[in-house]
């Protein structure tokens, strides 16, 4: 292959990465809310798994939809807000992920996942995204109010953004790593669908979460609704007990989605309390489950 052809091939790869990132980012953005930001999880997945040579393409891919949102709301919040809001959060996350990748590794010498590294990276990216969102909120409030910025509103926003970013990271990253970890060994899809983890997820976790979501949305009284939400955590604990961190990752993703489906008002305190508890449970389960490596991998067992 000539030098010119190789040059255009490289540019084509960067354009494809930027386009794919922009498309999936838009989907994650539409599904997110302030206290459940899937964009943070999607962003971190890319920063953990995509080679650094494609990071500029990732930044450009996020800049396009972010700029579109900023321009759409420019008349409402002003030019200063639009400038702040058009800054891709992935750039701030890159600033912390670059030294983090130099400081440690996602996997050990045997190929196992360092769960402490995953938790630290998730928290770092959630914090960086929260800082940008909070500054954007402060600029918007300053432009809308002549009395200055309400500190309490900023605190509430900061708390919601941080929880949303951290839980959004825990919703996507561990499950993607579990799948990537299992398919590194090259198992077939047939083996995957016959595995114990897949069976327990389809037979136990999914029906239980559907039932609990229905109960949380239809039960009379906040106590019954909250009990149904907290019961979702039991599925994650049970899967962690049986399948280690992979079980916690998959069931935690399901529980996180189910919890989000019970939210019908903006920043529902009852839902947020459940999400805080879920974030703590997932974090503990990943750290504890990561230290216990089963003799036969869950996705490779048929019983």
SERO-4910 file (N, C-alpha, C, O; in steps of 0.05 Angstrom, whole numbers):
BEGIN
 pado doro    nc1    nc2    nc3   cac1   cac2   cac3    cc1    cc2    cc3    oc1    oc2    oc3
  Unk    A     17    -24      0      0      0      0     18     25      0     36     26     16
  Unk    A     12     44    -18     28     68    -20     23     86      4      5     83     20
  Unk    A     42    106      7     40    124     30     15    141     28      2    146     49
  Unk    A      7    149      4    -17    165      1    -42    149      8    -60    159     21
  Unk    A    -43    124     -1    -66    107      5    -68    102     35    -90    102     47
  Unk    A    -45     98     48    -45     93     77    -54    118     92    -68    116    112
  Unk    A    -46    142     81    -55    167     94    -85    170     93    -98    176    113
  Unk    A    -97    165     69   -126    168     67   -141    146     82   -163    150     93
  Unk    A   -129    122     84   -141    101    100   -142    109    129   -162    104    143
  Unk    A   -120    122    139   -120    131    167   -141    152    172   -154    152    193
  Unk    A   -143    171    153   -163    192    156   -191    180    156   -209    189    170
  Unk    A   -195    160    139   -221    147    137   -229    134    163   -252    134    171
  Unk    A   -209    122    177   -214    109    202   -223    130    223   -241    125    239
  Unk    A   -209    153    223   -216    174    243   -244    185    238   -259    190    256
  Unk    A   -251    188    212   -277    198    205   -299    178    214   -320    186    224
  Unk    A   -293    153    209   -312    132    217   -316    131    247   -338    128    257
  Unk    A   -294    134    262   -296    134    291   -312    158    301   -329    155    319
  Unk    A   -306    181    290   -320    205    298   -350    203    292   -367    211    308
  Unk    A   -357    193    269   -385    190    261   -400    170    279   -422    175    288
  Unk    A   -387    147    284   -399    127    301   -403    137    330   -424    133    342
  Unk    A   -383    152    340   -385    162    367   -407    183    369   -423    182    388
  Unk    A   -409    201    349   -430    221    349   -458    208    349   -476    218    363
  Unk    A   -461    187    333   -487    174    331   -495    161    358   -517    164    367
  Unk    A   -477    145    369   -483    132    394   -485    151    418   -500    146    436
  Unk    A   -469    172    417   -471    193    438   -499    205    438   -510    210    459
  Unk    A   -509    211    414   -536    222    412   -557    204    424   -575    213    438
  Unk    A   -554    178    419   -573    159    431   -571    158    461   -591    159    475
  Unk    A   -546    158    472   -542    158    501   -553    183    513   -564    183    535
  Unk    A   -549    206    499   -559    231    509   -589    232    512   -600    242    531
  Unk    A   -603    221    492   -632    221    492   -643    204    514   -665    209    524
  Unk    A   -628    183    522   -638    165    542   -630    174    570   -639    162    590
  Unk    A   -614    194    573   -603    202    599   -621    223    612   -638    235    600
  Unk    A   -616    226    639   -628    247    655   -606    257    674   -585    245    675
  Unk    A   -612    278    689   -591    291    705   -579    271    725   -554    272    729
  Unk    A   -595    254    737   -585    235    757   -582    207    745   -581    187    760
  Unk    A   -579    205    719   -574    179    706   -563    185    678   -577    184    658
  Unk    A   -537    191    677   -524    200    652   -509    178    639   -487    171    646
  Unk    A   -522    165    620   -510    144    604   -487    154    587   -470    139    579
  Unk    A   -487    180    581   -466    191    565   -439    188    578   -419    184    565
  Unk    A   -438    190    605   -413    186    619   -403    158    616   -379    153    612
  Unk    A   -422    138    619   -414    111    615   -404    105    587   -384     91    584
  Unk    A   -418    115    567   -409    111    540   -382    124    535   -365    113    521
  Unk    A   -379    148    546   -353    163    543   -330    147    555   -309    144    543
  Unk    A   -335    136    579   -313    122    592   -307     95    578   -284     87    577
  Unk    A   -328     82    568   -323     57    553   -304     62    530   -285     47    525
  Unk    A   -308     84    516   -291     91    493   -262     98    502   -243     89    489
  Unk    A   -260    113    524   -233    120    533   -217     97    544   -193     97    544
  Unk    A   -232     76    554   -218     53    564   -210     33    542   -189     20    544
  Unk    A   -226     31    521   -222     10    501   -212     20    475   -200      5    460
  Unk    A   -216     45    468   -207     56    442   -178     65    444   -171     79    463
  Unk    A   -161     58    425   -133     67    426   -131     97    426   -148    111    415
  Unk    A   -110    107    440   -108    136    443   -104    151    417   -110    175    415
  Unk    A    -95    138    396    -92    152    370   -118    161    359   -119    178    342
  Unk    A   -141    149    368   -167    156    359   -181    176    378   -204    183    373
  Unk    A   -168    184    399   -181    202    418   -188    229    405   -210    239    411
  Unk    A   -172    241    387   -181    266    374   -207    261    359   -224    279    358
  Unk    A   -210    238    347   -235    233    332   -259    231    351   -281    239    345
  Unk    A   -254    219    375   -275    218    395   -283    246    404   -307    252    407
  Unk    A   -263    263    408   -269    290    417   -285    305    396   -304    319    402
  Unk    A   -278    302    371   -293    315    349   -321    303    347   -340    318    342
  Unk    A   -323    277    350   -349    264    349   -368    274    370   -393    275    366
  Unk    A   -358    280    394   -375    291    415   -380    321    411   -401    331    419
  Unk    A   -361    335    399   -364    364    395   -388    370    377   -402    390    382
  Unk    A   -393    353    357   -415    359    339   -442    360    352   -456    380    349
  Unk    A   -451    339    366   -477    340    379   -478    360    402   -499    372    407
  Unk    A   -456    364    416   -455    383    438   -459    412    428   -473    428    439
  Unk    A   -445    418    406   -447    444    393   -476    448    383   -487    470    385
  Unk    A   -488    428    372   -516    430    363   -535    437    385   -552    454    382
  Unk    A   -531    424    409   -548    430    432   -543    459    442   -562    473    449
  Unk    A   -518    467    442   -511    494    452   -523    515    434   -534    535    444
  Unk    A   -522    511    408   -532    531    389   -563    532    391   -575    553    387
  Unk    A   -575    509    396   -604    508    397   -615    523    421   -637    534    420
  Unk    A   -600    525    443   -609    538    467   -594    565    472   -597    577    494
  Unk    A   -580    574    452   -564    599    455   -582    623    462   -575    639    479
  Unk    A   -605    625    449   -623    648    453   -635    647    481   -642    668    492
  Unk    A   -637    624    493   -649    622    520   -629    629    542   -637    641    562
  Unk    A   -604    621    539   -584    624    560   -561    642    554   -544    647    571
  Unk    A   -558    651    530   -538    670    523   -513    658    510   -509    634    510
  Unk    A   -497    676    498   -473    667    484   -452    655    502   -438    636    495
  Unk    A   -449    667    526   -429    656    545   -435    627    553   -417    610    553
  Unk    A   -460    622    558   -469    595    564   -463    577    541   -454    554    545
  Unk    A   -469    586    517   -465    569    493   -436    561    490   -430    539    481
  Unk    A   -418    580    496   -389    574    494   -381    552    514   -366    534    507
  Unk    A   -391    555    539   -385    535    559   -397    508    552   -384    487    554
  Unk    A   -422    509    544   -437    484    538   -427    470    513   -431    446    510
  Unk    A   -413    484    496   -402    471    472   -376    457    477   -365    445    458
  Unk    A   -365    458    501   -340    444    507   -346    415    511   -361    408    529
  Unk    A   -335    397    495   -340    368    498   -329    358    525   -306    363    532
  Unk    A   -346    345    540   -338    335    566   -316    314    564   -301    309    582
  Unk    A   -315    300    541   -295    280    537   -267    291    538   -248    277    545
  Unk    A   -264    317    531   -237    329    532   -228    331    561   -204    326    566
  Unk    A   -246    338    579   -239    340    607   -233    312    618   -215    308    634
  Unk    A   -248    292    609   -244    265    618   -217    254    607   -203    239    621
  Unk    A   -209    262    583   -183    254    573   -161    265    590   -140    252    593
  Unk    A   -165    289    601   -144    301    617   -138    285    642   -116    286    653
  Unk    A   -158    270    652   -153    253    676   -147    224    668   -133    210    682
  Unk    A   -158    215    645   -154    188    637   -126    183    626   -115    161    629
  Unk    A   -114    203    614    -87    200    603    -67    193    625    -53    173    623
  Unk    A    -66    209    647    -47    201    669    -56    176    683    -39    161    693
  Unk    A    -83    171    684    -92    147    698    -83    122    682    -76    102    694
  Unk    A    -83    123    656    -74    101    640    -44     97    642    -35     74    640
  Unk    A    -29    118    648     -1    115    652      5    105    680     24     90    685
  Unk    A    -12    113    699     -8    105    727    -14     75    732      0     62    748
  Unk    A    -35     65    719    -43     38    724    -53     25    698    -52     37    677
  Unk    A    -62      0    700    -71    -14    677    -99    -26    683   -105    -32    706
  Unk    A   -115    -28    662   -141    -39    665   -140    -69    672   -157    -79    686
  Unk    A   -120    -83    661   -117   -112    666    -90   -118    678    -71   -103    674
  Unk    A    -89   -140    693    -64   -149    704    -50   -167    684    -59   -170    662
  Unk    A    -28   -179    693    -12   -195    675    -27   -219    665    -21   -229    643
  Unk    A    -46   -229    680    -61   -253    673    -86   -246    657   -101   -264    649
  Unk    A    -91   -220    652   -114   -212    637   -138   -205    654   -159   -199    643
  Unk    A   -136   -207    681   -158   -201    698   -163   -171    700   -144   -155    697
  Unk    A   -188   -163    706   -195   -135    708   -187   -124    735   -192   -137    756
  Unk    A   -175   -101    736   -170    -87    761   -195    -70    768   -199    -49    756
  Unk    A   -211    -80    786   -236    -66    792   -231    -39    806   -247    -20    802
  Unk    A   -210    -37    822   -204    -11    834   -198     10    813   -206     33    816
  Unk    A   -185      2    791   -179     20    769   -205     28    755   -209     52    748
  Unk    A   -224      9    751   -249     15    738   -265     35    755   -277     54    744
  Unk    A   -267     30    781   -282     48    799   -269     76    799   -283     96    798
  Unk    A   -242     77    801   -229    103    801   -233    118    775   -238    143    775
  Unk    A   -232    104    752   -236    117    726   -265    127    724   -270    149    713
  Unk    A   -284    111    734   -312    119    732   -317    144    749   -331    163    740
  Unk    A   -306    145    773   -310    168    790   -296    192    779   -307    214    780
  Unk    A   -272    189    767   -258    212    756   -273    224    732   -275    248    731
  Unk    A   -283    207    714   -298    217    691   -324    230    700   -333    250    689
  Unk    A   -337    218    720   -362    229    730   -357    257    742   -373    275    738
  Unk    A   -335    260    756   -328    286    769   -322    307    747   -331    330    750
  Unk    A   -307    299    727   -300    318    706   -325    327    691   -329    351    685
  Unk    A   -343    309    685   -368    316    671   -385    333    689   -398    352    680
  Unk    A   -385    327    715   -401    343    734   -391    371    736   -407    390    737
  Unk    A   -365    375    736   -354    402    738   -362    419    714   -370    442    717
  Unk    A   -361    407    690   -369    422    666   -399    429    667   -407    451    660
  Unk    A   -415    409    675   -444    414    676   -451    435    697   -469    451    693
  Unk    A   -437    434    720   -442    453    741   -435    482    733   -449    501    739
  Unk    A   -412    485    719   -404    511    709   -424    521    689   -432    544    689
  Unk    A   -433    503    672   -454    510    652   -480    519    665   -492    538    657
  Unk    A   -487    505    687   -511    512    702   -508    539    715   -527    555    715
  Unk    A   -485    544    726   -480    570    740   -482    593    720   -493    614    726
  Unk    A   -470    589    696   -471    610    676   -500    615    667   -508    638    663
  Unk    A   -515    594    664   -543    596    656   -560    611    677   -576    628    670
  Unk    A   -556    603    702   -570    617    724   -563    646    727   -580    663    732
  Unk    A   -537    652    722   -528    680    724   -541    697    702   -547    720    706
  Unk    A   -546    685    679   -558    700    657   -588    703    660   -600    721    649
  Unk    A   -600    685    675   -629    685    678   -638    702    702   -661    712    702
  Unk    A   -621    705    722   -629    718    747   -612    743    752   -588    742    748
  Unk    A   -625    764    760   -610    789    767   -600    788    795   -584    804    803
  Unk    A   -609    769    811   -601    767    839   -577    749    843   -569    744    866
  Unk    A   -565    739    822   -541    723    824   -548    693    824   -572    685    821
  Unk    A   -528    677    828   -531    648    827   -539    638    854   -527    645    874
  Unk    A   -560    621    854   -569    608    879   -550    585    885   -549    566    870
  Unk    A   -536    587    908   -517    566    916   -530    539    920   -519    518    913
  Unk    A   -554    540    932   -568    515    938   -575    501    912   -572    476    910
  Unk    A   -584    516    891   -590    504    865   -565    491    853   -566    470    841
  Unk    A   -542    505    856   -517    494    846   -510    468    860   -500    449    848
  Unk    A   -514    468    887   -507    444    902   -525    421    894   -515    398    890
  Unk    A   -550    426    890   -569    405    882   -561    395    854   -560    371    849
  Unk    A   -554    414    836   -546    406    809   -520    390    810   -518    369    796
  Unk    A   -500    399    825   -475    384    827   -479    356    837   -468    337    827
  Unk    A   -496    353    858   -501    326    870   -515    308    849   -507    285    847
  Unk    A   -535    319    835   -549    303    815   -531    295    792   -531    272    783
  Unk    A   -514    314    783   -496    308    761   -475    287    769   -469    269    753
  Unk    A   -465    289    793   -444    270    802   -456    242    805   -444    222    797
  Unk    A   -479    240    818   -493    214    820   -499    203    792   -494    180    787
  Unk    A   -510    220    775   -518    211    749   -494    201    732   -496    181    719
  Unk    A   -472    216    734   -448    208    719   -436    182    730   -428    164    715
  Unk    A   -435    179    757   -423    155    768   -441    131    763   -430    110    755
  Unk    A   -467    134    767   -484    111    762   -486    105    732   -488     81    724
  Unk    A   -485    125    716   -485    121    687   -460    105    678   -462     88    661
  Unk    A   -438    111    691   -413     96    685   -416     67    694   -408     49    680
  Unk    A   -426     63    718   -430     36    729   -451     20    713   -450     -5    714
  Unk    A   -469     34    700   -489     20    685   -478      7    660   -487    -15    652
  Unk    A   -459     20    647   -449     11    621   -422     -2    622   -417    -23    610
  Unk    A   -403     10    637   -375      2    635   -370    -27    645   -359    -43    630
  Unk    A   -379    -35    669   -373    -62    678   -385    -84    660   -372   -104    656
  Unk    A   -409    -80    650   -421   -100    633   -406   -102    607   -402   -125    597
  Unk    A   -398    -80    595   -382    -81    570   -356    -95    575   -346   -111    558
  Unk    A   -343    -89    598   -318   -102    605   -322   -132    609   -305   -148    602
  Unk    A   -344   -140    621   -350   -168    626   -353   -183    599   -342   -204    596
  Unk    A   -367   -171    580   -370   -183    554   -344   -184    539   -337   -204    527
  Unk    A   -329   -162    540   -303   -161    527   -283   -181    540   -267   -193    526
  Unk    A   -285   -183    566   -268   -202    581   -273   -231    573   -255   -247    570
  Unk    A   -299   -237    570   -306   -265    563   -300   -272    534   -291   -294    529
  Unk    A   -304   -253    516   -299   -259    488   -270   -256    480   -263   -262    457
  Unk    A   -253   -248    498   -224   -248    492   -214   -276    488   -196   -281    472
  Unk    A   -227   -295    502   -219   -323    499   -231   -336    474   -224   -359    467
  Unk    A   -248   -322    460   -259   -331    434   -282   -351    436   -284   -367    418
  Unk    A   -299   -350    456   -322   -368    456   -342   -360    435   -344   -337    427
  Unk    A   -357   -379    426   -377   -374    406   -402   -363    418   -406   -364    443
  Unk    A   -420   -351    401   -445   -341    411   -462   -363    422   -478   -359    441
  Unk    A   -460   -387    410   -475   -410    421   -467   -416    449   -484   -422    466
  Unk    A   -441   -415    455   -432   -420    482   -441   -398    501   -449   -404    524
  Unk    A   -442   -374    491   -451   -351    507   -480   -355    515   -487   -352    539
  Unk    A   -497   -362    496   -526   -364    502   -532   -389    520   -553   -389    533
  Unk    A   -514   -409    520   -519   -432    537   -506   -430    564   -509   -448    581
  Unk    A   -492   -408    569   -478   -404    594   -496   -401    618   -519   -393    615
  Unk    A   -485   -406    642   -501   -403    666   -508   -374    672   -530   -368    681
  Unk    A   -490   -356    666   -495   -327    670   -518   -318    653   -536   -304    662
  Unk    A   -518   -325    627   -539   -317    609   -566   -329    618   -587   -316    618
  Unk    A   -565   -355    625   -590   -368    634   -601   -355    659   -625   -349    660
  Unk    A   -584   -350    679   -594   -337    704   -605   -309    698   -624   -300    711
  Unk    A   -592   -295    680   -601   -268    673   -628   -268    660   -646   -253    667
  Unk    A   -632   -286    641   -657   -287    626   -680   -299    642   -702   -290    640
  Unk    A   -673   -320    658   -694   -334    673   -700   -320    700   -723   -320    709
  Unk    A   -679   -309    713   -683   -298    739   -684   -268    741   -703   -256    751
  Unk    A   -663   -255    730   -660   -226    734   -681   -211    718   -695   -194    729
  Unk    A   -683   -216    692   -701   -200    675   -731   -202    684   -743   -182    687
  Unk    A   -741   -226    688   -769   -227    698   -773   -213    725   -794   -200    729
  Unk    A   -754   -217    743   -757   -204    769   -757   -174    767   -772   -160    780
  Unk    A   -739   -163    750   -738   -134    747   -763   -123    733   -772   -101    739
  Unk    A   -773   -138    714   -798   -129    701   -821   -128    721   -836   -109    721
  Unk    A   -823   -149    738   -844   -149    758   -841   -127    778   -860   -113    785
  Unk    A   -816   -122    787   -811   -101    807   -816    -73    795   -825    -55    809
  Unk    A   -809    -70    770   -814    -44    757   -844    -39    755   -854    -17    760
  Unk    A   -859    -60    748   -888    -57    747   -900    -51    774   -918    -34    777
  Unk    A   -890    -64    795   -900    -59    822   -893    -30    831   -910    -17    843
  Unk    A   -869    -21    825   -861      6    833   -877     27    819   -882     49    830
  Unk    A   -887     21    795   -902     41    779   -932     40    785   -947     59    779
  Unk    A   -941     18    797   -970     15    802   -978     13    831  -1002     16    838
  Unk    A   -959      9    849   -966      5    877   -977     31    889   -969     53    882
  Unk    A   -995     28    909  -1006     50    923   -989     57    947   -983     39    964
  Unk    A   -980     82    949   -964     90    971   -934     89    965   -924     71    951
  Unk    A   -920    109    975   -891    111    969   -875     89    982   -855     81    972
  Unk    A   -885     79   1005   -870     58   1019   -869     33   1002   -848     20   1000
  Unk    A   -891     25    990   -892      1    973   -875      5    948   -861    -13    939
  Unk    A   -877     29    937   -861     35    913   -831     34    919   -816     22    904
  Unk    A   -823     45    942   -795     45    949   -785     17    956   -762     10    950
  Unk    A   -803      1    968   -795    -27    974   -790    -42    948   -771    -58    947
  Unk    A   -806    -37    928   -802    -51    902   -775    -42    889   -761    -58    877
  Unk    A   -769    -16    892   -744     -6    881   -720    -18    895   -701    -27    882
  Unk    A   -721    -19    922   -699    -30    937   -696    -60    932   -674    -71    934
  Unk    A   -718    -74    926   -717   -102    921   -701   -108    895   -690   -130    892
  Unk    A   -699    -88    878   -683    -92    853   -654    -97    860   -640   -110    845
  Unk    A   -644    -86    882   -617    -89    890   -611   -118    897   -588   -128    895
  Unk    A   -632   -133    907   -628   -161    914   -619   -177    890   -603   -195    893
  Unk    A   -630   -171    867   -622   -187    843   -593   -183    837   -579   -202    829
  Unk    A   -583   -159    841   -554   -154    836   -537   -169    856   -516   -180    849
  Unk    A   -545   -168    881   -530   -182    902   -529   -212    897   -509   -225    900
  Unk    A   -553   -223    890   -554   -252    885   -537   -260    861   -524   -281    862
  Unk    A   -537   -244    840   -520   -250    817   -490   -248    823   -474   -263    813
  Unk    A   -483   -228    840   -456   -226    848   -447   -250    865   -424   -259    863
  Unk    A   -465   -260    882   -459   -283    898   -454   -308    881   -436   -324    887
  Unk    A   -469   -310    859   -466   -334    842   -445   -331    821   -431   -351    815
  Unk    A   -442   -307    809   -424   -304    786   -401   -284    790   -387   -278    770
  Unk    A   -398   -274    814   -376   -255    818   -382   -228    806   -405   -220    803
  Unk    A   -361   -214    798   -365   -186    789   -380   -186    762   -393   -166    756
  Unk    A   -377   -207    746   -392   -207    721   -422   -208    726   -438   -194    713
  Unk    A   -431   -223    746   -459   -224    753   -469   -197    764   -491   -188    757
  Unk    A   -452   -184    781   -459   -158    791   -461   -138    768   -479   -121    768
  Unk    A   -443   -139    749   -443   -120    727   -469   -123    711   -482   -103    705
  Unk    A   -476   -147    703   -500   -151    686   -525   -144    702   -542   -130    691
  Unk    A   -528   -155    726   -552   -149    742   -553   -120    750   -575   -109    752
  Unk    A   -530   -108    755   -530    -80    762   -539    -62    740   -554    -43    744
  Unk    A   -532    -69    715   -542    -55    692   -572    -57    690   -586    -38    685
  Unk    A   -582    -81    694   -611    -86    693   -626    -70    714   -646    -58    709
  Unk    A   -615    -71    739   -628    -57    761   -627    -27    757   -646    -13    763
  Unk    A   -605    -17    745   -603     12    740   -624     21    719   -636     42    723
  Unk    A   -627      5    698   -647     12    678   -675     10    690   -692     27    685
  Unk    A   -680    -10    706   -707    -14    718   -713     10    737   -735     20    737
  Unk    A   -693     18    753   -697     41    770   -704     66    754   -722     81    762
  Unk    A   -690     71    733   -695     95    716   -723     94    705   -736    115    701
  Unk    A   -734     70    699   -760     68    688   -782     74    708   -806     76    701
  Unk    A   -775     76    734   -795     82    754   -796    112    760   -811    121    778
  Unk    A   -780    128    746   -779    157    751   -798    171    731   -795    168    707
  Unk    A   -817    186    743   -837    199    726   -837    229    730   -852    244    716
  Unk    A   -821    239    748   -818    268    752   -788    274    753   -771    257    757
  Unk    A   -781    299    748   -754    308    747   -741    306    775   -752    318    794
  Unk    A   -719    291    777   -705    289    802   -723    279    825   -724    292    846
  Unk    A   -736    257    820   -753    245    841   -736    236    864   -719    219    860
  Unk    A   -740    248    888   -722    240    911   -723    210    917   -702    199    924
  Unk    A   -746    198    915   -748    169    921   -731    153    902   -717    134    910
  Unk    A   -731    160    876   -714    146    856   -685    152    862   -668    133    860
  Unk    A   -678    176    868   -650    183    874   -639    168    897   -616    158    897
  Unk    A   -655    165    919   -647    149    942   -641    120    933   -621    108    941
  Unk    A   -658    109    917   -653     82    907   -628     80    889   -614     60    890
  Unk    A   -623    101    873   -600    101    856   -574    104    873   -554     92    866
  Unk    A   -575    119    894   -551    121    911   -545     94    923   -522     85    924
  Unk    A   -566     80    933   -562     54    945   -551     34    924   -533     18    930
  Unk    A   -562     36    900   -553     18    878   -524     23    871   -508      5    867
  Unk    A   -516     49    869   -488     55    863   -469     44    884   -447     34    877
  Unk    A   -477     45    909   -460     34    930   -458      4    929   -437     -8    932
  Unk    A   -481     -9    923   -482    -38    921   -465    -47    897   -450    -66    900
  Unk    A   -468    -34    874   -452    -42    851   -422    -39    856   -406    -56    850
  Unk    A   -415    -16    868   -387    -11    873   -375    -32    892   -354    -43    886
  Unk    A   -389    -38    914   -380    -58    932   -379    -86    919   -360   -101    923
  Unk    A   -399    -92    904   -400   -118    891   -378   -122    870   -367   -144    868
  Unk    A   -372   -101    855   -350   -103    836   -323   -107    849   -307   -123    841
  Unk    A   -319    -91    871   -293    -93    885   -290   -120    899   -268   -132    897
  Unk    A   -311   -130    912   -309   -155    925   -310   -178    906   -295   -198    909
  Unk    A   -326   -176    885   -328   -198    866   -303   -200    849   -296   -222    839
  Unk    A   -290   -177    845   -265   -178    829   -243   -193    842   -224   -203    829
  Unk    A   -244   -195    869   -223   -210    883   -228   -240    883   -210   -256    890
  Unk    A   -253   -248    876   -260   -276    876   -263   -285    847   -285   -281    836
  Unk    A   -243   -298    836   -245   -307    809   -253   -336    809   -239   -353    820
  Unk    A   -276   -343    797   -285   -370    796   -267   -388    780   -253   -380    762
  Unk    A   -266   -414    788   -249   -433    775   -256   -436    745   -239   -436    728
  Unk    A   -281   -438    740   -291   -439    712   -307   -414    707   -325   -407    722
  Unk    A   -301   -401    685   -314   -375    681   -344   -379    676   -352   -398    663
  Unk    A   -360   -361    687   -389   -363    684   -399   -367    656   -417   -383    651
  Unk    A   -387   -352    637   -397   -353    609   -387   -379    596   -396   -385    573
  Unk    A   -369   -393    608   -359   -418    596   -370   -442    610   -363   -465    602
  Unk    A   -387   -439    630   -400   -461    644   -427   -466    631   -440   -447    622
  Unk    A   -435   -490    631   -461   -498    619   -480   -508    640   -502   -518    633
  Unk    A   -474   -506    664   -492   -517    684   -504   -497    701   -520   -503    719
***
